[in-house]
Amino acid sequence: MIHVNEFDYIVRIPNIELEKMTRLEKTRNDRSADREYVMGLEKGLAIIEAFGIVKGPLTLTRAAEVTGHSKASIRRSLITLCELGYARQQGREFSLAARALRLGHAYVASDALAKVAQPILEMTSERTAESASIAVLDSQDAVFVARSTHRRSLSSGLGVGARLPAYCSATGRVLLSEMAPAEVGFLLNRMSRPAFTPHTRTSTKDIVREIKLARSQGYAINDEELEIGLRSIAVPIRNGAGELMAAISLSVATSRLNRDEVVEKLLPELETARRIFASLL
């Protein structure tokens, strides 16, 4: 089972030239941002995300540590969330309430890809007897927005909303392959790259090579880099205009299919699913 916490591998390693560009853009937009940026909303969303990072209740002190905001502002935000029904308090601890599920459901209900994804994933999973997933890129992570898990899946701990590091996941490398080389380099320089298994590629040179390969061949393979005994293959999903929307993947136990068989047997099924998505988006 994969348990990847995004805060385990994200660090700040500055890329000087790109950070200069970012600062210049920020300076140009500061005036507008000062008028329109709602800091209170940022804090509230940061707290909601903090529950997912900690995977349990939060005290004021712990919430302040995770979000980087002051305890006083965290307290006001949590009390507001409780008043609105999105959180509840028991003694010194706060936890999310079921009402918070509305936020995730709002994405699924309103996103064009998510609305059509599930039946296609279930069809693909049924045809291959493997687990199928769709992910989008969120900063440094590939985030599952739909998933169909086959009963013999190894990675039972993954579901909608699960996050995998983009640098060593098949879906992540497909999504990164659409980015400019400078953007990819900047992203990789901002994160640590731990080895989840002895097979995990962690050097920038090796990862960039894999991303380039994904771009040239149209698919990416993860070969036991996240979990021993598990291979994944992913291809991009594009809309009718050819724009990248997401990546779709299939995962298989290494005992069932070797690397060549994964390409031979699973890639055609992903291509079929990709064509169906293109006709609907």
N, C-alpha and C positions, 0 to 999 in steps of 0.2 A: 504494500500500500504506500502511496506517495503522500508525504506530508511536507509541503513546501510553504514556508512562511516568507512572504515577499520581503519582510524586514530583515530576514537572515542574510540576504545577499546584496541589498542595496546600500551603497556607500557613495560618498561624494568625492570624486576625483576630478578636479576641474580640467576642462579642455580650454586652454587660454583663448584661442582665436574665436571659437564658437561662443564662449562666454562673453567676449567683447561684443559680438553681434547681438547677443541676447540683451546685454545691458543697454546698448544703443536703442534697441527696439523698445525696451521697457521705458527708457527716458522719453521717447516720442509718445508713448501711450500713457504716461503717468497722469497727465491732466485728466484724460478721459476716465482712467481707472479710478482716480480719487473720487470722481462724482458718481460713478456707476457700480463700482465694486462693493459688494455687501459683505463686510467682514463677519457679521454675525451668522450669515448663512454658511460661510466657509467653516466657521467653528462648529456649527451644528452638524454639518456633513462629516467633518473630520472625526467628531465623536462617534457618529454612527459607524464609520469605517473602523474606528478603534476597537469596537466590540468584536468585529471579525478578526482583527489582528491578534487580540488577546484570546479570543475564543472562549469568552466567559464574562462574568460580571466585572464591573469597573468601580474602583473607588475614585474619589476626586484626585488623589495623588497619582494613581496609576494612569488615569485619563490625561492628566497634565503631562506626565512623562511621555506618553505615546504620541500625543498631538503637538506638544511643544507650546501649548497655550497656558496661561496662568490659571491657578486653581479657582480664582474668583470668576473669571470668564467661563471656565468649564462648568462651574456650579450653576451659573445663570442659564447656560445652554441646556444642561441636563434637566433643570427644573422646568424649563420651557418644553422640552421633549416629553417630560412626564405629564405636564398639563395638557398637551396635545394628544396624549395616548400612545406615543411612539416609544416610550420607555417607562420603567417603573422602579421604585426605590424600596429597598428592604434594608433598614438600618443604614450602614455606611456605604452599602453597595447599590449600584445601579445596573439594570439589565434592560435589553431591548424587549419591547412588547410585540405581540403578534401583528399589531397594526403596521410595524415597520416592513412587513412583507409586501405592503402596497407599493413600496418604492421599487422593489425588484419586478413586481408584476407590471408596473407601469411601463418599464422598459420592454418586457416581453410582449405586452399588448400593443405597444405603439411602434415597435421596430419592424420594418418590412421583412427583414431577413428572419428574425425570430418567429414571426407569425407563420411562415411557411416551412420552417426548418424541421420541426419534429416529425411529421409524417415521412419526409424524405430520409431523415436519419434512421427511423425505424425500418423503413424499407431496405436501406443499405445494410443495417445491422442484421436483419433477417436473412438477406441474401448471402451474407458472408459468415454469419454466426460469430461475428466479432463486434466489439464496442465501437460506436461511431460518435464523433464529437464535432462541434463547430465552435471556433474560437475567433475572437477579435483582439486586436492589439490595444493594450491600455498601458501606456508608458513603457515599462520594461517587462511587462507580463503578457502572456497569451491567456485570455479570460474565456472560459467556456460560457457560451450563451445558449447552447442546446446540447443535449447528450442522450444517447440511447445505449444503455448498458446491457450487454449480453450476460446471461446467467453465469458463464464461465470466465468472466473478466477477472483479471488479476487486481486491477486498480479500483477496488470497490469504494475507496474513499473520495473519489472525484465525482462532482456533480455540477449542475449549473451554478455559475459564480466562482468555481474553483479557478485558481490562478497557477500557471506554470511559468517559470522563467523563460523568456523568449530565446535566450542565447543557446539553450540546450534542449528545446522541445521542437518537434517536427512542425507543429502549427506555427510556433513562434518564428522559426527560420523562414518559413514561407512568407509570413507577414513582413518580416524584416527585409526580404529580398526585393520588395517594391520600393524601399527607401533609397535615397541617394547615399553613396559611400561615406560621405562626410557625416551624415546623420547617424548611420550605423556605427561609425567609429566613436562619435560623441556618446551614443547610448551605451556602448560597451565600456567606455572609459568611466562611466558614472556608476557602474555596479561592480561589486566583487563577483567572482564566478567560481563558487565552490564546486568540488567534484562530488556529486551525489553518489556516484559509483566509480569503480576504477576505469570505466569507459567514457566518462564525461569529458568532452573537450572543453578546456578552460582557457586556453591561450587565445588572444585576440586574432592571431594569424590563422589558427585552425578554425575558429568560428566564422571568420570572414570568408574563408575558403568554402565552408559548408553553405553559407548564405549565397555566395556566388554560384555554387553548384545548383542550389535550389532554383535560382533565377534562370539558369541556362537549361536545366532539364525539365523544369515545370513541376517538380515535386521535391519533398525533403523526407529523409528517413532519420528517425531517432533509434539508434541501435543500443539499447540497454544503458543509455546515458542518464536517465532519470530513475530507472528501476531495473534491477537485475531480473532477467527473464522476460522482459517486455520490449517489443519493437513496435514502432508507430510509423505510419506513412501519411503524409498530408499533401494536399493540393490547394491552390487558391480558388476561391469562389468569386466570380465577377458578375456584374449585372449585364444587361443587354448592351450597354455602352462600353463594356470592357473595363470598367472601373473595379478595383479590388474592394470587396466587401468583407471578406473573412477567409478563414481556412477551414477545410473539412479534413478530418483524419480518421483512420482506423487503427486500432491497437490489437496486437496479437501476441500470444506467448511464443517465445523463441523455440520452445519444444515442438510447436505445431508447424511453423513456417520459417525457413531460413531467409536471409536477406533477399536473395534472388527470387524466391517464391513469393515474398511479400510484393515485390514489384510486378511479377507475372500475374498473380491472382487477385491482388487487392487494388492495384492502380486502375485497372479497367472499371472496377466498380465505383471508385471515386470519380473517375472521368464521367461516368453515366450520371452520378448524382450532381456533378458540376454542371452538366448540360441542362439538367432539369431546373436547377437554380437559375441559370442564365435566362431560361425561357419565362421564369416567373418574376424576376426582379427588374 
